[in-house]
Amino acid sequence: MEKKSNKTLKSFLTIVISLAFAGFFLWLALRGLDFKVIQKSLAKANYWWVLLAACFGISAYWFRAVRWNLLFEPMGYSISNSNSFWTISFGYLMNLTIPRSGEVARATALYGVEKVPVDKSIGTIILERVVDLVCMMAFLGLTLIFKFNTIVSFWKYIEKEFLKKVDNALSYIYIFLAFSVVLLLVFFMVKNKIKNNIVYKKVIGVLLGVFEGLKSIFKLKQKGKFVLYTVGIWVSYYFAAYLVCFALPETSGFTFDDGFLILVVGTFGMIIPASGGIGAFNLAMKYGFMALFISMGKDGEMGGEIGLTYSFISLPLQICIMLVMGLISIPMLAKARNNIIEE
């Protein structure tokens, strides 16, 4: 009973912290904003481009599913592409409720339909995150190479405009840091209490399972396919982000390398543990588009407004995909589990 209570409290605090981050970053992104400008931009948008971007967003799910299956082969498991696809969809759905809970939900769901031990699945998921981090660093490198002048221009803009308000800026930073420290202290207090209730042998068993999952990359039978699917995932991510630019008249002329910066900035925004990326993604896009507009000799404030308009299309698109695919995954996984029981 106590263990269940601790788990519920931890989940509640995670949600509260996540919502707090979302609210704070959303406030930073929207303060002083003229919503009429956003409304006009949204009204002029060509949503056929958004639909095409959605197709790439869903294709990233599929590439991730078939790539995940390759990691199980060295461990002797043959996973259905369909089950892998729907468990990933279910995991993303769970991330919308409790940030970072999707990995465990995904592994648990896979156990329900394929009987792969959760600890081994977690190991492969951690491995996926390492590979994705490498890919992210590659896109960051491309951004530094092709958009270096954009980054320098934006930094000069910050020095010129924002440092004039250093007192206000510092006060906001102090408030945020104090708020974050309080939340982290509460979280670690609960974390330590929960940690003390975990049986040592169980922890060792889980770690060994995770380690076995991590080792699977060295035993891959189809390394070429793994690389190909990884490229497919990130190409899909790129076009899901870049094609939304063509929906807005103000950004329809963005170049291919502009897409590198948009993908990198957006990814950083989604990494922050805010519910569904809300607030953090909007703020990241605001500053990312400001940088692009300033480097083009255009008004930075207008770029920030267009960046927010972009975020109000791109982020709801991502959330919509997560919701639709995740909700479909529930009956699909239930059907797969029933088939196992009948057999």
Beta strands, then each sheet from edge to edge (+ up, - down):
end
